[in-house]
Amino acid sequence: MPKKGGKHAEMGKETQAQCKRAKLEAACSPSVLSFENPDSLFGSLISPIKEEVFFKEYWEQKPLLVQRNDPLVAAYYLSLFQLSDLKELCSQGLYYGRDVNICRCVNGKKKVLNKEGKVNYMQLKKDFDQKKATIQFHQPQRFKEELWKIQEKLECYFGSLVGSNVYITPQGSQGLPPHYDDVEVFILQLEGEKHWRLYKPTVPLAREYNVESEDRIGNPTHEFILKPGDLLYFPRGTIHQADTPLGTSHSTHVTISTYQNNSWGDFLLDAIPGLVFDTAKDDVALRTSIPRQLLMQVNTADSTKKLSSLLRRLADHLDHTRELRSSDMKKDFVMHRLPPCLGCDSDSLTPGGKLPKIDSKIRLQFRDHTLISVEPDQENADEIRREMVYVYHSLRNRRDTHMMGTDDTASEDGTAQQTHGLRFPLSYLEALKQIWSSSTVHVKELNLTSDEEKENLALSLWSECLIEVL
């Protein structure tokens, strides 16, 4: 196990003051999470820190430690996952690599101890007890409903995929070497205690995972013990390592992560092709030919000047239209996110009740699980591809494959997971915006030319359970 950082590793005054403030305010904070809506869920997750303080002072900037010392919160966190849950889950059929990794940090390097095939609980416990190995359990929200509820609400809150891993580490052991991640990280301590050390990023807001050597990272900027009910946040790129102290039987925590590949750079990569396509319709400069043999040249200095001027024309077009469209990121998010966690209300995912008519009053359902996208017609292979409006939703997504990668998105019959939604002519866009921007709306007031179109739009949305008739 790597040597500790000595007195330089003691928690800084800023973190001590922050923890003191959190403890003082804890008396008036909620003791469990609130699932009323995505805002209340996130607010209760970071409580007693206020959302506006969090995003102004911590998000993408520095770590946040909340030490609650609250038995109610500790008991609630324990329900999310614990070591005893593994025995039952192993009987359901878990596999090494896909569901579980067995690993240990040895001399600053990760040593993987996975076996082949299905996970046997007795072997798992043997590796845990005798080899002091960490059990890394992938995406527990596939099995634990409380985590499903939390992560579904967080995906609504952030508008980004939210994954999780559970780490169970025996005493006197460390699972992973010092490293940084490409995600925003929220740690919830569930069982036992975990000793954490955080270090200044070598790559702020990193775009990829990387292991860092002890001689490169210097002294910790923060060092502390997490106890059940505590929460830790740190931005992507923050170098970290953690071990279970002696005297604690084991530590269990869940790492909840978000904002992978969700930067302005990622958004521009997604949106620029559509911007170029739209601008070229109106600007002949973008339709003129590139110089002869440009693709064969080594020195392209003159052409880069031309490209710079064209980029400025794109910016001018954007200033006038004020519309930057994203399609692939939208589809990736809605296709791979969790479905709603409805419990006893799952009947609301089946069309029912009154059919919408021209005189009906309707209301949008599952606003946080639907989005509107304007894209070239995906079903028309003609040279001239008209723009269409697509309404995508995640109501029928599969929880059991959430965040498990593209290889695991095939259904039982072997077919690939599909994007769920509806396709409309571009003329329907304003009517859809009406529905999305209003608490309620009458079908007859929809911004379409005929009553037939209005009824057809309402019926299509109703058939996908996206609206209810009042």
ABEGO torsion letter per residue (X at the ends): XBBBAEAAABBBAAAAAAAAAAAAAAAABBABBBAABAAAAAAAAAOABBAAAAAAAABGABBBBBBAGBAAAAAAAAAABBAAAAAAAAAAGBBBGAABBBBBBBGGBBBBABBBEBBBAAAAAAAAAAAGBBBBBBGAAAABAAAAAAAAAAAAAAGBBBBBBBBBBBBGBBABBBBBBABBBBBBBABEBBBBBBBBBABBGBABBBBBBAAAAEBBABBBBBBBGBBBBBBBGBBBBBBBBBGBABBBBBBBBBGBGABAAAAAAAAAAAAAAAAAAABAAAABBBBBGAAABABAAAAAAAAAAAAAAAAAAAAAAGBBBBAAAAAAAAAABBBBBAEAAAAAABBBEBBBBAABBBBBBGAAABBBBBBBBAABABABBBBBBBBBBAAABBAAABGAEAAAABBAAGBBBBBBEBBBBAAAAAAAAAAAABABBBAAABBBABAAAAAAAAAAAAAAGABBBX
